[in-house]
Amino acid sequence: MSTEELISQAIEFEKNEKSFKTRSEKIIAVREAKEIILSLNEVYKKSKDEHLMTIMKRVSVIKIKLEKRLRIR
């Protein structure tokens, strides 16, 4: 997957953050976020682009929020 596709996928994930209502949707979202973060990290290791780092941090914050909500129940 190209860098542009990864970035667009991450931005789309951020836009849909509020749409994860059910527990199963949140579980799927956490897995998707992890996949996005790891893919962006592989590209970041080669390019050291700070823009990629900020995107990874934003997706990580969403992932952590979802994980916290899943643990409470």
N, C-alpha and C positions, 0 to 999 in steps of 0.2 A: 504494500500500500504506500502511496506517495505521501509526502509531508503535507501537501495541501489537503488531501483527503482525510488524513488524521486530524488536522486542525479543524476542518469543517465538521467532522464527526464529533469532536470535543465540544465545539460551539453548539451544535445541535443538542447534545446531551445536556448542556447547561440550560438551554432554552426550555427543555422538557422536564426540568427538575421538579416542578410542582405537580406533574401529572402522575407521579408514582403514588397511587392511593392504597392499593392492597399490599399485604405482606409479600405475596409472591412477586408483584411488580417491583417492590423495593429490593428483594433478593436478586432479581435479574438485573436491576439497575446497578447494584453494587458490583456484580460480576462484570458488567459492561464497563463501568468506571475503572475497575482494576485493569481490564484489557487495554483501555485507552491510555491509561497512565504508563503502563509497561511499554506500549508501542511508542509513545512519545519519548519515553526515556531512552529507548534504543537510538532514536534519531538524535536526541539531545547529546548523547555521549559522543557522537561524531561531529556535530556542528557547534555545540556550546552556545546555541542561540538563546538569549534571555527571554525572548517572546515565548518559546516553547516551555521554559521553566515556569513562567507565570500562568500559562494555560494548565500545566500539570498541577500547580498549587491550587488553582480554582476548582478543578475537578476533584482533587483530593479532599477539599473542604466539603464538597457535596457528598462524597463517598463516606466521609467520617460521620456526617450528620445522619445519613441513612443507616449506617451501622449502629449508631447510638439508639435510634428509634427502634431498630430490630431487637436490640438487647433488652430493652425495657419490658417487652411483653413476654 
